[in-house]
Amino acid sequence: MSKTVADVMQLVSEENVKFIDFRFTDTRGKEQHLSVPTSAFEADRFESGQAFDGSSIAGWKGIEASDMLLMPDPNTAYIDPFYEEPTLVLVCDVVEPSDGKGYERDPRSLAKRAQAYLKSTGLGDTAYFGPEPEFFIFDSVQWGVDMSGSFVKVNSEEAPWSSGKEYEHGNTGHRPNVKGGYFPVAPVDTFQDMRSEMCLLLEQLGVPVEVHHHEVAGEGQNEIGTKFSTLVQRADWTQILKYVVHNVAHTYGKTATFMPKPIVGDNGSGMHVHQSIWKDGQNLFAGHGYAGLSEFALYYIGGIIKHARALNAITNPTTNSYKRLVPGFEAPVKLAYSARNRSASIRIPHVSSPKGRRIETRFPDPMANPYLAFSALLMAGLDGVQNKLHPGEAADKNLYDLPPEEDKKIPTVCASLDEALYHLDQDREFLTRGGVFTDSMLDAYIELKMAELTRFRMTTHPVEFDMYYSL
């Protein structure tokens, strides 16, 4: 049910809203916002937009061209459940005031261009996405990085290492083992009520929830499964989910993170992304080939496998991402597809109806900016369809236990962020079709990520002392 400007203005009046919160997403994938009092907000703001300075957003405009407009989308309106004063949230596109077009580096505008490009190809009219971001909830976290050294300390009463700790309320001893969090009932699972609260709030904010549960890692790893939707709306919902998870954990005095690998030696957090393309109400992925897939779907898989290493820079955009992408922790590093095999990076979920036929790309993680990641996956898949890139035979054995000569034949995802950035730089043409991504946006993205990489490379790590201090 879409909302009109009139619906939003009625909501403002009925809920006695005091502030309007304009939100947008930056290149790294973090929501940013500014608020205006309701007294300074009229319905014409949906046409004229809200001015702001875009030069301070990392990876965006220089100071010489900083004026930008936030253009609110009335369909995204919701009452913020965490603020003291009644506040209406509006998700915005970032628009160039000079021509009224979406700013080329604004992730949401880019995702809209991806949807438009799909239609322009005539291949399909709707792209559905269903991401599954996992996350950790800790009691507290501390870190420090300066000239005197560095450390990080995670505190988690649920963690296996807490079995010998003394707590004021006593140590009950009920906790998951390493890789043992999937999924015993309470009191081993201590997060049921918190996840339930997150789910109720998500439903209240218009994000349909399908399932919630503890995840594999024994230090408070969780997942909330929400429904698939169209590309831009599903990216909007992912941002709402992250916001709700962070803030509900915060109200409980806990701290949530979507970092892919905050804990050494236990499972990391992925964001499996389910995808299908439709045209005229028909699922183009349904057919009579392997696992009920169409030739169209197989070519789409071929495109993702071909471009996976360039995609990694967008779907796995942090140095921490590559600490998850190692064999042995359910992380899909092998670029193969399979109906049964979870070690393959593309899985075809079993469904009872051809309508539900889809593919699941398993290498992305929740550090990915959802607008950019879904758009990039779509562009790679469409390139596969346009160029009939067949992915070869499916891989139905455990890809981690292959003989060495077979193992060598299966390509892998990138092993580091610098490798991924190199591949993105070299293999970018498929992203720039239809002006979806632009070269200047990709250059700015690579520069932003290279700065993170350089800082990481230059920082001495405690494990280096462990390995080298006495040599």
C-alpha positions as CSV (number, residue, x, y, z in Angstrom):
1,M,0.0,0.0,0.0
2,S,1.8,3.1,-1.2
3,K,1.5,6.4,0.6
4,T,0.8,9.8,-1.0
5,V,1.8,13.2,0.1
6,A,-1.7,13.7,1.5
7,D,-1.3,10.5,3.5
8,V,2.0,11.8,5.0
9,M,0.5,15.2,5.9
10,Q,-2.4,13.5,7.5
11,L,0.0,11.3,9.5
12,V,1.9,14.4,10.7
13,S,-1.4,15.9,11.9
14,E,-2.8,12.7,13.5
15,E,0.4,11.7,15.3
16,N,1.0,15.3,16.4
17,V,4.5,15.1,14.8
18,K,7.0,17.6,16.1
19,F,9.9,17.0,13.7
20,I,10.5,15.6,10.2
21,D,13.7,13.6,9.9
22,F,15.2,13.6,6.3
23,R,17.3,10.4,5.9
24,F,19.7,9.4,3.1
25,T,22.5,6.8,2.7
26,D,26.1,7.6,2.1
27,T,28.6,5.7,-0.1
28,R,29.7,3.5,2.8
29,G,26.1,2.5,3.5
30,K,25.5,4.5,6.7
31,E,22.3,6.4,7.0
32,Q,22.7,10.1,7.6
33,H,19.9,12.6,8.7
34,L,18.8,16.1,9.5
35,S,15.6,17.2,11.2
36,V,13.3,20.2,10.7
37,P,10.5,21.2,13.0
38,T,7.0,20.6,11.7
39,S,6.4,24.3,11.7
40,A,9.0,24.7,8.9
41,F,7.6,21.8,6.9
42,E,4.9,22.1,4.2
43,A,3.6,19.6,1.6
44,D,5.5,21.5,-1.1
45,R,8.8,20.2,0.4
46,F,8.0,17.0,-1.5
47,E,8.5,19.0,-4.7
48,S,11.1,21.6,-3.7
49,G,13.3,19.3,-1.5
50,Q,15.4,20.1,1.6
51,A,18.8,21.8,0.9
52,F,22.0,20.5,2.5
53,D,25.7,20.6,2.0
54,G,26.9,17.4,0.2
55,S,30.6,18.3,0.4
56,S,31.1,16.8,3.9
57,I,29.9,13.3,3.0
58,A,32.8,11.0,2.4
59,G,33.3,10.2,-1.3
60,W,30.9,12.9,-2.5
61,K,31.3,16.4,-3.9
62,G,34.1,18.8,-3.4
63,I,33.5,22.1,-1.6
64,E,33.2,24.0,-5.0
65,A,29.9,22.2,-5.8
66,S,28.4,21.4,-2.4
67,D,24.7,22.4,-2.6
68,M,22.4,19.4,-2.9
69,L,18.7,18.7,-2.3
70,L,17.2,15.9,-0.3
71,M,14.0,14.8,-2.1
72,P,11.7,12.9,0.2
73,D,9.8,9.8,-0.9
74,P,6.3,9.9,0.7
75,N,6.0,6.1,0.4
76,T,8.8,5.6,2.9
77,A,7.3,7.6,5.8
78,Y,7.2,6.1,9.2
79,I,7.2,7.3,12.8
80,D,10.5,6.8,14.5
81,P,10.0,4.3,17.4
82,F,13.1,5.5,19.3
83,Y,12.9,9.3,19.6
84,E,11.4,11.0,22.6
85,E,9.6,13.6,20.5
86,P,7.2,12.4,17.8
87,T,9.3,12.3,14.7
88,L,8.4,11.4,11.1
89,V,11.1,9.8,9.0
90,L,11.3,10.3,5.3
91,V,13.8,8.5,3.2
92,C,15.3,10.7,0.5
93,D,17.0,10.7,-2.9
94,V,19.9,13.2,-3.2
95,V,19.2,15.4,-6.2
96,E,21.3,17.9,-8.2
97,P,19.6,21.3,-7.9
98,S,21.0,22.4,-11.3
99,D,19.1,19.7,-13.3
100,G,16.7,18.0,-10.8
101,K,18.3,14.6,-11.5
102,G,19.5,12.1,-9.0
103,Y,23.1,12.7,-7.9
104,E,25.3,10.2,-9.7
105,R,27.0,9.2,-6.4
106,D,23.8,8.9,-4.3
107,P,23.3,5.2,-3.7
108,R,19.4,5.4,-3.8
109,S,19.4,7.3,-7.0
110,L,21.8,4.8,-8.5
111,A,19.5,1.9,-7.5
112,K,16.6,3.7,-9.2
113,R,18.8,3.9,-12.4
114,A,19.5,0.1,-12.1
115,Q,15.7,-0.6,-12.0
116,A,15.2,1.7,-15.0
117,Y,18.1,0.0,-16.9
118,L,16.5,-3.4,-16.4
119,K,13.2,-2.1,-18.0
120,S,15.2,-0.4,-20.8
121,T,16.8,-3.7,-21.8
122,G,13.4,-5.4,-22.4
123,L,14.7,-8.4,-20.6
124,G,12.5,-8.0,-17.6
125,D,10.5,-5.3,-15.7
126,T,11.0,-6.2,-12.0
127,A,14.0,-7.4,-10.0
128,Y,13.2,-8.9,-6.6
129,F,15.8,-9.1,-3.9
130,G,15.8,-10.8,-0.5
131,P,18.8,-10.2,1.7
132,E,19.6,-12.1,4.9
133,P,21.9,-9.9,7.0
134,E,23.4,-11.6,10.1
135,F,24.6,-9.6,13.1
136,F,26.2,-10.0,16.5
137,I,25.0,-8.6,19.8
138,F,27.6,-8.1,22.5
139,D,27.4,-6.8,26.1
140,S,30.1,-4.2,25.3
141,V,33.1,-3.7,23.1
142,Q,36.3,-1.7,23.7
143,W,39.2,-0.9,21.3
144,G,42.1,1.4,21.1
145,V,44.6,2.2,18.3
146,D,47.4,4.7,18.8
147,M,51.1,5.1,18.7
148,S,51.5,3.1,22.0
149,G,49.8,0.0,20.5
150,S,46.4,-1.5,19.8
151,F,43.8,-3.8,21.3
152,V,40.2,-4.9,21.0
153,K,38.1,-6.6,23.7
154,V,34.7,-8.1,23.2
155,N,32.5,-8.7,26.3
156,S,29.8,-11.3,25.9
157,E,28.2,-13.2,28.7
158,E,26.8,-15.6,26.1
159,A,30.3,-16.4,24.7
160,P,32.0,-19.7,25.3
161,W,35.0,-18.0,27.0
162,S,32.7,-16.6,29.7
163,S,32.2,-19.9,31.4
164,G,34.8,-19.2,34.1
165,K,33.8,-15.6,34.8
166,E,32.2,-14.5,38.0
167,Y,29.1,-12.4,37.6
168,E,27.3,-10.5,40.4
169,H,24.1,-12.4,39.5
170,G,26.0,-15.7,39.3
171,N,27.2,-17.6,36.2
172,T,24.4,-20.0,35.1
173,G,26.6,-21.9,32.7
174,H,23.9,-22.1,29.9
175,R,25.6,-20.9,26.7
176,P,26.4,-22.1,23.2
177,N,29.8,-23.6,22.4
178,V,31.9,-22.4,19.5
179,K,29.8,-22.8,16.3
180,G,27.1,-24.1,18.7
181,G,24.5,-21.3,18.4
182,Y,22.3,-22.9,15.8
183,F,19.8,-23.0,17.5
184,P,19.1,-24.3,21.0
185,V,16.2,-22.9,23.1
186,A,16.5,-20.6,26.1
187,P,18.3,-20.3,28.4
188,V,21.2,-21.1,26.0
189,D,19.6,-18.6,23.5
190,T,19.5,-15.4,25.6
191,F,18.2,-13.1,22.8
192,Q,14.7,-14.3,22.1
193,D,12.9,-11.3,23.6
194,M,15.2,-8.8,22.1
195,R,14.8,-10.3,18.6
196,S,11.0,-10.5,19.1
197,E,11.0,-6.8,20.0
198,M,13.1,-6.0,16.9
199,C,10.6,-8.0,14.7
200,L,7.5,-6.3,16.2
201,L,9.1,-2.9,15.5
202,L,10.1,-3.9,11.9
203,E,6.5,-4.9,11.2
204,Q,5.2,-1.7,12.8
205,L,7.5,0.2,10.4
206,G,6.2,-1.7,7.3
207,V,9.0,-4.3,7.0
208,P,7.3,-7.8,6.8
209,V,9.2,-10.4,9.0
210,E,9.3,-14.1,8.1
211,V,11.6,-15.6,10.8
212,H,14.0,-14.9,13.6
213,H,16.6,-17.1,15.3
214,H,20.0,-17.4,16.9
215,E,22.8,-18.0,14.4
216,V,25.8,-20.4,14.5
217,A,28.4,-18.3,16.4
218,G,28.2,-18.7,20.1
219,E,28.8,-15.0,21.0
220,G,25.3,-13.5,20.3
221,Q,25.1,-14.0,16.6
222,N,21.5,-13.6,15.3
223,E,19.4,-13.3,12.2
224,I,16.0,-11.8,11.4
225,G,14.6,-12.9,8.0
226,T,12.5,-10.3,6.3
227,K,10.4,-10.6,3.1
228,F,11.8,-10.0,-0.5
229,S,10.7,-7.0,-2.4
230,T,11.7,-4.8,-5.4
231,L,15.3,-3.5,-5.5
232,V,15.0,0.0,-4.1
233,Q,12.3,-0.9,-1.5
234,R,14.3,-3.9,-0.3
235,A,17.4,-1.7,0.1
236,D,15.3,0.8,2.1
237,W,14.0,-2.0,4.3
238,T,17.6,-3.3,4.9
239,Q,18.5,0.2,6.2
240,I,15.5,0.1,8.5
241,L,16.4,-3.3,9.7
242,K,20.0,-2.2,10.6
243,Y,18.6,0.9,12.4
244,V,16.1,-1.2,14.4
245,V,18.7,-3.8,15.4
246,H,21.3,-1.2,16.4
247,N,18.8,0.8,18.5
248,V,16.9,-2.0,20.2
249,A,20.2,-3.5,21.3
250,H,21.2,-0.1,22.5
251,T,18.0,0.3,24.6
252,Y,18.8,-3.1,26.3
253,G,22.3,-1.7,27.2
254,K,23.9,-4.0,24.6
255,T,25.7,-3.3,21.3
256,A,25.0,-4.7,17.9
257,T,27.4,-4.9,14.9
258,F,27.0,-6.1,11.3
259,M,30.8,-6.5,11.0
260,P,31.4,-9.7,9.0
261,K,34.1,-11.1,11.3
262,P,34.3,-9.5,14.8
263,I,35.2,-12.9,16.5
264,V,38.3,-14.9,15.6
265,G,37.6,-18.7,15.2
266,D,33.8,-18.6,15.1
267,N,31.4,-18.1,12.2
268,G,31.2,-14.7,10.6
269,S,28.1,-12.7,9.5
270,G,27.1,-12.9,5.9
271,M,24.3,-11.4,3.9
272,H,23.0,-14.0,1.5
273,V,21.1,-12.2,-1.3
274,H,18.1,-14.0,-3.0
275,Q,17.3,-12.7,-6.5
276,S,14.9,-13.2,-9.3
277,I,13.8,-11.3,-12.5
278,W,10.2,-11.0,-13.6
279,K,8.4,-9.8,-16.7
280,D,4.7,-9.3,-17.2
281,G,4.0,-11.1,-13.9
282,Q,6.1,-14.2,-14.9
283,N,9.2,-15.4,-13.0
284,L,11.9,-15.6,-15.7
285,F,14.1,-17.8,-13.4
286,A,11.6,-20.7,-13.4
287,G,12.2,-23.4,-16.0
288,H,13.0,-27.0,-16.7
289,G,16.8,-27.0,-16.3
290,Y,19.0,-27.8,-13.3
291,A,17.0,-27.4,-10.0
292,G,14.0,-26.0,-11.9
293,L,15.9,-23.1,-13.3
294,S,15.5,-21.5,-16.7
295,E,18.3,-20.8,-19.2
296,F,17.8,-17.1,-18.3
297,A,18.6,-17.9,-14.7
298,L,21.7,-20.0,-15.6
299,Y,23.0,-17.1,-17.7
300,Y,22.3,-14.7,-14.9
301,I,24.4,-17.0,-12.6
302,G,27.1,-17.0,-15.3
303,G,27.2,-13.2,-15.2
304,I,27.6,-13.2,-11.4
305,I,30.4,-15.8,-11.5
306,K,32.2,-13.9,-14.3
307,H,32.1,-10.6,-12.5
308,A,32.3,-11.9,-8.9
309,R,35.8,-10.5,-8.1
310,A,34.8,-7.0,-9.2
311,L,31.5,-7.4,-7.3
312,N,33.5,-8.3,-4.1
313,A,34.6,-4.7,-3.9
314,I,30.9,-3.7,-3.5
315,T,29.4,-6.8,-1.8
316,N,32.3,-7.3,0.6
317,P,33.6,-3.7,0.9
318,T,35.8,-3.8,4.1
319,T,39.1,-5.3,5.1
320,N,37.2,-7.3,7.7
321,S,35.0,-8.9,5.0
322,Y,37.9,-11.0,3.9
323,K,38.5,-12.5,7.3
324,R,35.1,-14.1,6.8
325,L,35.8,-15.3,3.3
326,V,38.0,-18.3,4.3
327,P,37.2,-22.0,4.0
328,G,35.9,-23.8,7.1
329,F,33.4,-21.4,8.5
330,E,30.4,-21.8,6.2
331,A,31.7,-18.9,4.1
332,P,31.2,-19.5,0.4
333,V,34.5,-18.8,-1.3
334,K,34.1,-21.1,-4.3
335,L,32.6,-19.6,-7.4
336,A,30.2,-22.4,-8.3
337,Y,26.4,-23.0,-8.1
338,S,24.5,-25.8,-6.5
339,A,21.0,-26.7,-5.3
340,R,22.2,-28.6,-2.2
341,N,25.7,-27.4,-1.5
342,R,26.2,-24.5,1.0
343,S,29.9,-24.3,0.2
344,A,29.0,-23.0,-3.3
345,S,28.8,-19.2,-3.6
346,I,25.5,-19.5,-5.5
347,R,22.8,-21.8,-4.2
348,I,19.4,-22.6,-5.6
349,P,17.0,-22.8,-2.7
350,H,14.4,-25.6,-2.8
351,V,10.9,-24.2,-3.3
352,S,7.6,-25.9,-3.9
353,S,6.3,-23.5,-6.5
354,P,8.0,-22.1,-9.7
355,K,6.9,-18.7,-8.6
356,G,9.4,-18.9,-5.7
357,R,12.3,-20.0,-8.0
358,R,15.3,-17.8,-7.3
359,I,19.0,-17.9,-6.8
360,E,20.9,-17.1,-3.6
361,T,24.3,-15.3,-3.8
362,R,26.1,-16.3,-0.6
363,F,29.3,-14.3,-0.6
364,P,28.0,-10.8,0.2
365,D,28.2,-9.5,3.8
366,P,26.1,-6.9,5.7
367,M,28.8,-4.2,5.4
368,A,27.7,-3.9,1.8
369,N,25.7,-0.8,0.9
370,P,22.4,-2.5,-0.1
371,Y,21.6,0.0,-2.8
372,L,25.0,-0.4,-4.5
373,A,25.3,-4.2,-3.8
374,F,21.8,-5.1,-5.2
375,S,22.4,-2.9,-8.3
376,A,25.8,-4.4,-9.0
377,L,24.5,-7.9,-8.7
378,L,21.7,-7.1,-11.1
379,M,24.1,-5.5,-13.6
380,A,26.4,-8.6,-13.4
381,G,23.5,-11.0,-13.9
382,L,22.1,-9.0,-16.8
383,D,25.5,-9.1,-18.5
384,G,25.4,-12.8,-18.2
385,V,21.9,-12.9,-19.9
386,Q,22.9,-10.5,-22.6
387,N,26.1,-12.4,-23.5
388,K,24.7,-15.9,-22.8
389,L,27.3,-16.7,-20.2
390,H,26.6,-20.3,-19.2
391,P,28.1,-21.2,-15.8
392,G,28.9,-24.8,-16.7
393,E,28.0,-27.8,-14.6
394,A,26.6,-27.5,-11.1
395,A,28.8,-28.4,-8.1
396,D,27.0,-31.0,-6.0
397,K,29.9,-32.2,-3.8
398,N,31.4,-30.5,-0.8
399,L,33.7,-28.0,-2.4
400,Y,36.0,-27.9,0.7
401,D,36.9,-31.6,0.3
402,L,37.9,-31.8,-3.3
403,P,41.1,-33.5,-4.5
404,P,43.7,-30.8,-5.3
405,E,43.5,-31.1,-9.1
406,E,39.7,-30.6,-9.0
407,D,40.0,-27.8,-6.5
408,K,42.3,-25.8,-8.7
409,K,39.7,-25.7,-11.5
410,I,37.1,-23.9,-9.4
411,P,37.6,-20.1,-9.2
412,T,37.3,-18.3,-5.9
413,V,36.2,-15.0,-4.6
414,C,38.9,-12.4,-3.8
415,A,41.1,-13.0,-0.8
416,S,41.5,-9.3,0.2
417,L,40.0,-5.9,-0.3
418,D,42.9,-4.6,-2.4
419,E,42.5,-7.6,-4.8
420,A,38.8,-6.7,-5.0
421,L,39.4,-3.0,-5.7
422,Y,41.9,-4.0,-8.5
423,H,39.3,-6.2,-10.1
424,L,36.6,-3.5,-9.8
425,D,38.9,-1.0,-11.5
426,Q,39.7,-3.5,-14.4
427,D,36.2,-4.9,-14.8
428,R,33.8,-2.0,-14.5
429,E,32.2,-1.6,-18.0
430,F,29.2,-3.9,-17.1
431,L,28.3,-1.6,-14.2
432,T,28.4,1.6,-16.3
433,R,25.8,0.5,-18.8
434,G,22.8,2.8,-18.9
435,G,24.6,5.3,-16.7
436,V,23.8,3.2,-13.6
437,F,27.2,3.4,-12.1
438,T,29.4,6.2,-13.5
439,D,33.2,6.1,-13.9
440,S,33.6,9.1,-11.6
441,M,31.4,7.4,-8.9
442,L,33.5,4.2,-9.2
443,D,36.8,6.2,-9.1
444,A,35.6,8.0,-5.9
445,Y,34.4,4.7,-4.4
446,I,37.8,3.1,-5.1
447,E,39.6,6.1,-3.6
448,L,37.5,6.0,-0.5
449,K,38.1,2.3,0.0
450,M,41.8,2.6,-0.8
451,A,42.1,5.1,2.1
452,E,40.7,2.5,4.5
453,L,43.0,-0.1,3.1
454,T,46.1,2.1,3.4
455,R,45.2,2.9,7.1
456,F,44.9,-0.8,7.8
457,R,48.1,-1.7,6.0
458,M,50.1,0.9,7.9
459,T,48.8,-0.2,11.3
460,T,50.9,-2.7,13.3
461,H,48.7,-5.6,14.5
462,P,49.1,-7.4,17.8
463,V,49.2,-10.8,16.0
464,E,52.5,-9.6,14.3
465,F,54.1,-9.3,17.7
466,D,52.8,-12.8,18.4
467,M,54.4,-14.2,15.3
468,Y,57.6,-12.1,14.9
469,Y,58.6,-10.4,18.1
470,S,61.3,-12.9,19.2
471,L,62.6,-13.9,15.8
